Amino acid sequence: MSKIRFDFNGMFDFNVGRENGVSLSELSRMAKLVEAAHCHLRQLMTNPVNRKNLSLEWIRLPEQDKKDIKYIQNLGAKIARKYKNVIFLGIGGSYLGLKAAQDALAAAYFNEFKSRKTPRIYFEGNNLDPDTLGVLLKNLNPKETLVVVISKSGETIETKVSFEVVRDWLKNALGRRYGRNVFAITDPSLGTLRRIVNLGQAKDKLSFRNLPLLPGVGGRYSELNMGLLHLAIIGVNIKEVLAGAKQMLKACQNPLLWKNPAYMYAVLHTVLYTAKNKSIAVMMPFAEGLKSTADWYVQLLAESLGKKFERKIEVGLGGIEKWYEDKNRIINVGRTPVACRGTNDLHSVQQNNVHGENNKAVTFIRVERFKGEVRIPREKGSFVGNKKFSELMKLAQAATEWALVRENRPNCTIILPELTPSTWGQLIFFLEMATAFEAELLNVNAFDQPGVEGYKSYMYYKLQKPGIPKEATKEIVKNPIVRKTKFIL
């Protein structure tokens, strides 16, 4: 099985200078912190109660039951044969993970060509712009369309309202059996969406088919759970994706920093962030199909590490841990992720990367062998005649790396031998493990997102949703935005 590699030469002082790069002595000084972080993660991951309670169950996703995987693969194939269109409703990881997988593993222009053997795939429920969903429903035939709604609670506003509109669209066209064109991926026992599923199935067993979101798996770490049906529908071999993730899991269990690529990625970026002021994380794949994977990584890094408070740990009987925000330790940490792509953004973002403020660390993703090839025609006197696009792409990445090093800008490269289900599975698991380990080094909770709740509470308050916590209501009422007319032009 092809193995991805991590080249971190561009992160060191011998390439970008002492002021902007990591020295071997600085790396060595991280040894005790690395050992402590590794031991803590290992203790958590080997304890099923901690895994579930603290949302660490994603670590087990590469090793799911083979019978379950076979069932989902076959289910996806049946759906692909039956429907011309599939609408996926979801936000956060329930959208970004699926979009990343589709762009990486399906053919380019997936929906455009009649020769494809799978349904057209559409993503909604991730925004409140009325134009997109309205146009989509006007142009699809509900009888030929399956709607897959992905939500743990069923209460996230963007997905909730989109589902209500789409359900009405299906009801009007299909009548009381509209639920046969609905598939839910949700909590196995709790939540609004689960109640809708249970009520629908009580009336008609063929309605509201569903799969569970596994307990203890947070949204941004859940692509290998909630994204499996999508992979099956678009014709991707799920076993290969999981095999790649499992291969990376094994590599990431090594306690030795120089043998563990995810640990090394996390440690180098932590040193650059805390000691060298590299607070911007630029993710730049040199492959069009991996741009959405960079977008997925933006959510992973931002929600996992962007925290106001330090983590406080209480350890109970049997080593069971509870994590809290330490209100006495305001730290406001977390690198800011930026997604872009080569070569397109070499003509925009790269100007700032090279000549702007030196507060960035760039991660390239390089693909050695592409699925297809385009060759430039021979032409007398042309310096690019008879060259392959893939050759130029790899040269552009190498040139970009050189330009950054020339200006003392730290960078590293994740190298994929080719973009396959296996290497993509390795890639996303590598980034998940690196992010979880970086959170350990910073002592923050990588698996919650309290900062996201602010806008939700405000919207719920304005919409007069029942059951809003009194504390949230009081904070909204006491802290209005000051808006003066003279400051509006």
Secondary structure, 3 states (H helix, E strand, C coil): CCCCEEECHHHEHHHHCCCCCECHHHHHCCHHHHHHHHHHHHHHHCCHHHHHHCCCHHHHHHHCCHHHHHHHHHHHHHHHHHCCEEEEECCCHHHHHHHHHHHHHCCCCCCCCCCCCCCEEEEECCCCCHHHHHHHHHHCCHHHEEEEEECCCCCCHHHHHHHHHHHHHHHHHHHHHHHHHEEEEECCCCCHHHHHHHHHHHHCCCCCEEEECCCCCCHHHCHHHHCHHHHHHCCCCHHHHHHHHHHHHHHCCCCCHHHCHHHHHHHHHHHHHHHHCCCEEEEEECCHHHHHHHHHHHHHHHHHHCEEEEEEEEECHHHCEEEEEEEEEEEEECCEEEECCCCHHHHCHHHHHHHCCCCEEEEEEEEEECCCCCECCCCCCCCCCCCEHHHHHHHHHHHHHHHHHHCCCCEEEEEEEECCHHHHHHHHHHHHHHHHHHHHHHCCCCCCCHHHHHHHHHHHHHCCCCCCCHHHHHHHHHCCCCCCHHHCC
